[in-house]
Amino acid sequence: MLKTPDRHTLRLLVCTGILCVLFVSASLAQDLQPPASGYLEARLRIGVDAGRMKADEAFQAEALSSWSTADCTLLPGARIYGKVVSGVRHTKSSPQSTLTLLIDGADCKNHRHAPLALHILEIIVPDAPREPVQAVLPLRGAGLNPAAAAARDQIEPDSRSSVIHVGEVVGEKGMRLEIAEGPQFAELLRSNTQTVRLLAGTRLVLGTKEMIPADQQLHFDAPENKP
């Protein structure tokens, strides 16, 4: 014979149900919340050199504009932290030079040196003829909050498509950028003509994983990268 639950049991069931509803609602809200306000432009504070820097050696950049995600707000001048994952210099016997860089933290407004996973989507060497991209937003609203998406819609399509060149090293011929192709999904720079190095003052266009074009995200789902 089934036993009628007492008041304590009913109250526990009701509370458990509410908690479940709240948990599911929060999870859905988190999943639906776009991760970034737009592209982030930063400038290297020190140079990075495949011939001199060792694995795990740190480097820093600084934000050139305000930028935010659900978990982090960066103000102009905020430090952005990265490390060299690996580097191979150019030699006669081994002509291909590589440099793998990982951005893994930043000084958020209320949290210094907070973990923050960003990808280098474009590199602009010093003195390259290139306009600032601080106000440029991703195409098709990828990774944008509603206010940023509305601002994006005010930009002419031709100007949007011609400003960001994902995967390019602007001003440096013979060097190419492979996004998230290195260990830990770090960015990989290659050159067959010289040792890969980026001078202090080099500008980095940064973004979240969602801002990487779909045709460059295939390796995220590769079988060897799955848990």
Secondary structure by P-SEA (a helix, b strand, c coil): ccccccaaaaaaaaaaaaaaaaaaaaaaaaaaccccccbbbbbbcbbbbccccccccccbbbbccccccccccccccbbbbbbbcbbbbbcccccbbbbbbbbcccccccccccbbbbbbcbbbcccccccccccccccccccccaaaaaaaaaccaaaaacccccccccccccccccccccccccbbbbbccccccccccbbbbcccccccccccccccccccccc
